[in-house]
């Protein structure tokens, strides 16, 4: 069975185990009329049985799937001729990939046209057998674990068994496990980016990367190659990212915050029930659609408007990309700010109005300061969203690494360059490719700094209004 089929099989067995656990608990109590003897409810016994059936099996399936491919490759390599085993790591990886593709061919013998002595044919047959054996072993182990776990937990059922407490312990361990996985995933991402960045900085000096004014990551493959300067000054990328983000925030923050204030304090319930969902639809529009809108509508409009006033506007400008990006992140600002304002206790608002303050004074001096932690969180999310946006920048601002503060010029951002550097077949041993990891590290540091600043602001105002 495939892993997906096994998952559905385990879920089905867990459903049967739920039914079996309930009936077993009723039998232990002496019948449906005597279930009051049980410390826990029958459905709690059923849920505990289902958890014992499903959780260990799914954990085993995840662990098995993580190591299955590596174990099969190791067993396969040991069966290959010695001359093939001595190939370099990259060549051996390509050879194993060819074998894997051949092993998935249902007509393997016809592919080789009777040449059964070919090492790849023999290895592909052996891999087919290994995969089949692994599938049967995996299925047998999963079903055995399900049955064994159910029989074990059911054998412990009695009238004094606390099924609810056992369920809570299992759920607590699941939550702890999910938290550990999240922490380890974050740590793995940070370390992988950090290690690759260290390799990059061993080839390119950090001061050149952080303070260089020219970005041209194309490195020369030979001495006479033209147009490959290999300049890794990231200042133009940082400046372009900040410029587009600034334009987007100048668009999103006032509009989003004013919209949140109107919807939460002035709009009727009927208008609010219609306007807020319509506004939040903007958050669900794919970014490529925003990119088309920016490239086909906003950018020509900005260019024509600039020419009308005698300004030289690039066909792909930071202003066009920033304006469309601002429209895209308005729902983040408005929705979260609206929730933060509505979360302020009504006593503060009513007390202010009762003291004679007007609605505008109450909003400015009471509601907004009290809701500031949530509003700052909305701004931070919007900034992070703007910094990480790629598609709109590619389609509306271009990919030219220009160092400029003029929003009418064409610029590029860090994320766009990361995509450009990692597009296609790349060797992860050249400064050109490794530069993407250094850019990613800078984005991580920037986001971390924004979080620290936001936490300080939130902590300051939370202490005043607790």
C-alpha positions, 0 to 999 in steps of 0.5 A: 500500500502507498502511504496515502492509502495507509493513512485512510486505512488507519483512520478507518481502523481508528473509527472502528476502534472508537465503536469497539471501545464504546461497546467494550466499556459498556460490557465492562459496566455490565450493560447499557443500563449500568454505565453509571458505574464507569468513572468516564463516559463510554464515548471517552473510552471510545475516543481513547481507543481510537487515539491508541489505534491511530496515533502510534500507527501514524507516528510509525508511518511518518518515521518509516516514510522519512527513512524508507528512501535512504534505506532502499538506496543504501541497499541498492548501492551495495548491490551495484558493481564496485566501479559504480560504487566508486563514482562521485556523490553527484554522479552516483546520485544521477545514476540512482535517479536513472534507476529509480525512473526505470524501476517505475516503468511497468514495461521494464523488460521491453525498455531494455529489449532483452538486454538483461545484463545491463547493470541498470536493468538489474538494479531497476529490477532489484529496486522494484523488489525492494520497494515492493517488500518495503511496502508490504513490511510497512503495511504489516507493521502499521496494521500490527501496531494498530491491533496491538495498541487497541488490544492493550488499552482495551485490556486495561478497561474497568469501572475505575479506569479514568479514560478522560484523564488518559485522553488529556495526557495523550492530547497534551503530548500531541500538543508538546510534540507539535510545538517541538516540531515547530521549534525544530523546523524553525531552527533547521531553517535558520541553521540551513540558511546560516551555514550556506551564508557562511560559505558565501561570506567565505568567498565574498567579504561581508562588508562588500555584500552589506555596503556594496553599491553594485549588484551583478551576481553573474560570475565569469565561467571563463577568462574572456566572458563578457558581462559577468562582473560578479559584484555582490553589493546588496545595498540596491536590493535593500533600498529597492525593498524599503522603497516599495515597502514604504510606498505600500505602507503609505497606501495601506496604513492610512486607508486600512486604519481609517477603514477599521475606525469607520467600520468599528465605530461609525458604520451600521451593523448592516453595512459592516456585515456587508463591507467587511467580508467584501474588503477581506476578499482582497486578501484572497486574491492571488498575487499574480492577479495583482501583478497583472493588474499592476502591469496592465493598468496601474503602471501605464496609468502612472506612466501617462500621469507622469508624462502629463506633468512632465515627469520621466516615469519608467515603464516599470516603477516602484510607485506602481508596484507599491500602490498595488501592494498597498491595496493588497495588504489593506485587508491585513491592516483593516481587519486586524485593527478592527478586531483590536479596536473592538477588543477594547473594553466598552467601559473605556469608551462609555466612560470617555463619552460620559465625561463629555468627550466627543466621539473623535476625541474618544477614538484618538485619546482612548480607543486607539492608544488602548488598541495600539498593541493589536494595531502595531501587530497589524502594521508588522504583519503588513510590513512583513507581507510587503517585504516578502512579496515577489510576484507584484514586484517582478511584473510591475517594478522589474528586476533592475538593481538600481540604487535610487530613492525615486519611486518613479524609477525601476527597482528590484527587491531581495525576494525577487533576486532570491527567486532569480538566483535559484531559478533553473538548475543551479550548483550550490557551490558558487557565490551566485547561488549562495548569495540567495541564502545570504539575502534570505539571512538578511530578511530573517534578521530584518523581520526579527528586528521588526518583531523586537521593536513591535514587542517593546511597543506592545509591552509599553502600552499594555502595561498602561492599559492592563 
